Amino acid sequence: MKPINAIRMGGVDVLPIVEGGKGVAISNGITAGHWAAGGGAGTLSAVNPDNYDANGAIIRQIYHGKTRRERHEELVAYGIAGGIAQAQRAHDVAGGQGRIHANFLWEMGGAERVITGILEGAKGLIHGITCGAGMPYRLSDIAAKFNVHYYPIVSSARAFGALWKRAFHKAAGLLGGVVYEDPWLAGGHNGLSNSEDPLKPEDPFPRVLALRKLMREFGLGDTPIIMAGGVWWLEDWEHWIDNPELGPIAFQFGTRPLLTKESPIGDVWKRKLLTLKEGDVFLNRFSPTGFYSSAVNNSFLRELRGRNDRQVAFSTEPVGEHTAEFGVGPRKRLVYLAPPDRLRALAWEAEGYTEALRTPDNTLIFVEPANAREILDDQIACMGCLSQCRFSNWSQHSEDLTNGKKADPRSFCIQKALQEVAHDDTESALDNNLMFSGHNAYRFGLDPFYSNGFIPTVRQLVDRILTGR
């Protein structure tokens, strides 16, 4: 393997290995601190990060407000307090080595307030802010206000070009690097555009080369590009390392740090990672953000697939092919279906999917009664964890805090699903909640490094990455 040399990133020389930020509460100050202590850039998740009580126990994020607006304020307060706590832990563990980054989602609820609150309360502890899941035009302004480097996450040269021309050129000196996140391989939310086929992955090399060529046009030839998604062994990327066409390159590891002793995920989750097979990670579009995302295919995702498959179009008046009467709800209010769809609906009801829920697209989905109650309860309990949410119809951008559409029962409460999988270490929780993962997770079970269930420390993992197989 080629020697791995330090590169200039964030104003200092660091090893070109970056811990990927994983929320909710999965990348924390401990993992980030240990990664930085190994000489790279550690990344804590600032998306609903955990805070701790005086005894060091996690403070669960329980909401008491009676309105969405009140609960949203609680969410923002939780996020700021937790982010400050995680930054302090990362700083203490790193001991001045490497770099500490904080990862945000631009489309998370109250994003600017949370980022600003954490940076104000953790001055000097965070060296860089990474941000994706949307187009974070204001990221450079926030970075300039606090004199920290910023690392936008993009999935194409075109996206970076739009960000640069609109805003980032004003704070060019603080651009620490650009994260290219492969939309077909990365875990969590992915940046697939409408023009890209989710079933036809593209080679990342020409896409990253196009990004570098554009960056050179902007005078950013020496600004690192951080390759994220699908990175396991650096030997797999030797033709990228010290490649003059690509310029300075770093590599982000998102999935591999999950399986370390310091990782906050539970033992059940860690054992599960060792059993995954190729194809077990499923690229889907069920997220209430509207983005594609990659997660382990489990009962949770299978239920969402079934929910979306048991779907028929309806009209409130007989029109066109919609001529067959069908009663919806306790009062059996009439809607009109196409005759073949009515037969399908009756068959689903006979199977126990007796609750027909309306969607914003004038369709009905059919679910079991318990599932219908859970969907409604989750929608009512919304705390605005996203800037806008198709599941609950929340939007922080409007005066009435709604997106003007019906709440969409084809999606789910992502805050609930991620909090439960992060903090409930049981087989049931893993199977019935959202378990984000990169598509290379199956390699845990094939990699001799993890033989006999071996789980390394973060430092052992970093050393192994640097020395190779």
Beta strands, then each sheet from edge to edge (+ up, - down):
strand 1: 7-9
strand 2: 12-14
strand 3: 17-19
strand 4: 41-45
strand 5: 99-105
strand 6: 128-132
strand 7: 149-154
strand 8: 178-181
strand 9: 188-190
strand 10: 225-228
strand 11: 249-253
strand 12: 281-284
strand 13: 292-296
strand 14: 311-313
strand 15: 324-328
strand 16: 333-337
strand 17: 355-358
strand 18: 363-367
sheet 1: 1+ 2-
sheet 2: 3+ 11+ 10+ 8+ 7+ 6+ 5+ 4+
sheet 3: 9+ 13- 12+
sheet 4: 14+ 18- 17+
sheet 5: 15+ 16-
end
